[in-house]
Amino acid sequence: MSAFDERDDYKTRLDWKILRDGSIALYWRHAYLNEELEWFREQNYQLYSFNCAEWTSAGMHADFERMFRFPSYYGHNLNALDECLQELSVPEAGGIAIVLNRFDAFSKGPGAPPPPSGRPEAEIVLDILARTSRHFLLTGRRFLTLVQSDDPGIQFAKLGGYSAQWNEREWLDKNRGL
């Protein structure tokens, strides 16, 4: 199953243009975001909008849990977020678009201090959302993230990147003679 039908003029579709470039689109002007949200509504997307202006790490997890009705065992950490997002039910018609309003406030505030991994929490959240999109595209489902920022210069590192992984039988070092 493909996320786009070649018989349609899919290359002019907004979702195609966003997914072609990685699944996350940044917006500064509210008017542009609102116009594009209307397009997503017309295409039967389920829209989930978050106000990130007051987010703390705990508040972010609480919002995701509430909005997506995560199971009671949700661990309120980034690994749990990654796992639970991949369990969402993404419709075949349309898809899911997550809207992160005022994300700059989170990325410069509580989401900015780098955790032990050295990456800011806000960037890790976007990375999780990008990987979730790839997960759903493998089954022909569309999952996008629209990030609104009041900072027109906001930037993030590459998101959703994968590194080469050892095959299943050689994944353990000992199976490669190390």
N, C-alpha and C positions, 0 to 999 in steps of 0.2 A: 504494500500500500504506500502510495506517495502522498506527501503533504500538499503537492500541487499537481494539477492535471495539465499535461502538455497541450491538450486541445484548447484550453483556456488561454487568454492572454495574461498569463501569470506574471510575466516580467514587469508588468505595469502595476501590479498589486503592491500596496504598502507593506503588507506582511512579508512578501517575497524580498522586497528591498531591505528590510530590517534583518531578516534571517540570513540573507546572502552575506551580510557583513558582520554576523556574529550573534544576533538575537537581542542585543541591548542597544537602545537608541537614547541619546541625551537630548533634552529640551531645555531651553532657557526661556523662550517666550511662551507664556501660558496660552495665548491664542493659537499657536501652532499645535501645541499638545491637544487642546480642546477640539480643534478641527480633526485631528487624526483619531482622537477617541471616538468621535462621531462615526468615522469610517469603520472603526472596529465594531461599534455597535451594529451598524448596518450589515456587517459580515457575520453577525451572530457570535461574536467573541464574548466570553465571560470576562468582565473587567473587575479587577480587585485593586482598589485604591487605598494607599496608605499615606498618612501624614507623618513624615519622618522628622519634622522640626523639633519635636520634644523627645525623640527616641533616645533611650539608653539601651544597653545590650538587653537587659531584662524586659524593657518595654517593647523592643523589637520582637523578641521571641513571643511575648504575650500577644502582640498584634497578629503575628503569623498563625499562632495556635488558634486564636479566636476566629480569624477570617477564614481559615481553611479547615476549621474543625478537626485539627490534628487529634490523634488518639490520646487518651489519658496518660499513656506512658511516654509522651513526648518529653525529651530530656532537657529542653531549653538550652541547647548548646548548638554549635555550628554543625557538628556531625549529625545530630538528630534532625536539624533543619534540612540538611542535604538528603537524608533518607526519607523523611516524611513528604518533602516536595515531590519526590519521584513516585510516590504512591497516590498522587492526586488523580482524579478522574478528568482527563482532558477530552472534551467532546471532539468527534470527528468533523462535525460541521463547525466552522469558525476555529475556536481554540481558546486559549487563556492569554490574557494580557495583564500583567501586573504593572501598576502605576505607583512609582515611589516619588511622591511630592516632597519638595524641600529636602531632598537627599543630601544636599551640600551641608545642611546643618548637622546631620548625623555624621557625615564623612569628615567634617572639620572638628566635631565635638567628640561625643562618646565613641564614635566609630573610628576615630583617628589613631589613638594610641596603639602602637603595634603590639600584638600579642607575642608570645614566645616564638611563633613562626616567623616573625619579622614583617608580616603583612598587616596592614590596618584591617580591622574587623569589617568596615564598610566595603572594602575591596574584596574581601573573602566572601561576603554576602553576594555581591554581584557575580563573582566567579561561580558560586554555587548555582545561582539562577541561570547563568550561561550554560553550565554543564547540564542542568536540568532540561534546558531547551534542547540540547543535543540528544539527550536520552529520549525525549518524546518524539523528536524528528525521526529517530530510528524506527518508530512504529507509525509514522505518518501523521503525527499530531503536532499542532503548532502551539508553542509556549514562548511568549515574548515578554520583555521587560522594558518599560518606558520610564526613564529617570528624568524627573524635572529638577533643575537646579537654579537657584537664584544667582549663582556664580557662573558667569558666561565663560570663564576660563577653566572650569573644572575638567580634570583629566584622570583617567585610571589606567593602570597597566593592562597588558593583554589579559583578557578574561576568557575563561573556558578552555584554556590550552591544555593539551594532553602531552605527556612525555611518553616516549617509547617504553613499553612494559615487557618484562620477560614473560614468555609463554607460561601457561599454567604448570607444566611439568618441570620447568627450570626456574620458577619464581623464587624458590628458596635458594639462598647462597650455596648451601651444602650440595644442592643438586647440580651446581655448576663447578664443583670442585673447590669452592672458596671456604 
